[in-house]
Amino acid sequence: MDMRKLVGRNFARLRREKGLTQEQVEERSGFSQQYLSDLERGRRNPTVITLYELAQALGVSHVTLVEPDQECDQANL
């Protein structure tokens, strides 16, 4: 799977699990709502620093943003 899509999918899932809107993450992280929207759609290629800052805004480890999920693992078998 494309890493941008994986990060976007994980970010969107984690954001929803935390009950946060893109606007709330914007306030916490300083990244624009448009950037976050593009990220969730796999249209952004975030740096390691960006991943760390976004993870902090969500209250999770930056590693969780790049971990393949079960669906992705099964697709790669």
LOGUDREN-88050 format. One record per residue (C-alpha): residue in one letter; x, y, z. Coordinates in steps of 0.25 Angstrom, whole numbers, plus 5000, padded with zeros to 4 digits. Layout:
N
AXYZ
...
END
This chain:
77
M500050005000
D500450144997
M501050205010
R500350335008
K498950265007
L499350175019
V499750305028
G498450365023
R497550245027
N498250235040
F498150385043
A496650385040
R496350265048
L497050315060
R496450455059
R495050385058
E495350295070
K495750415078
G494450485075
L495250605068
T494850685056
Q495850735046
E495650875052
Q495950825066
V497250755061
E497550885053
E497450965067
R498350865074
S499450845063
G499450975055
F499250905042
S498150955033
Q496850885032
Q497150875017
Y498550805020
L497850705029
S496750675019
D497850655008
L498650565017
E497450475020
R497250465005
G498650425003
R499050544996
R500150595005
N501450535008
P501750575022
T503150585028
V503550515040
I503450635049
T502050665043
L501650515047
Y502150545061
E501450675063
L500150615057
A500250495067
Q500450585078
A499150665074
L498450525075
G499050485087
V499650355081
S501050305077
H501550345064
V501850205061
T500350175060
L500150265048
V501050175040
E500650045045
P499949955034
D498549905039
Q498049765037
E497349805024
C498649855018
D499349735023
Q498349635017
A498449715004
N499949695003
L499949545005
END
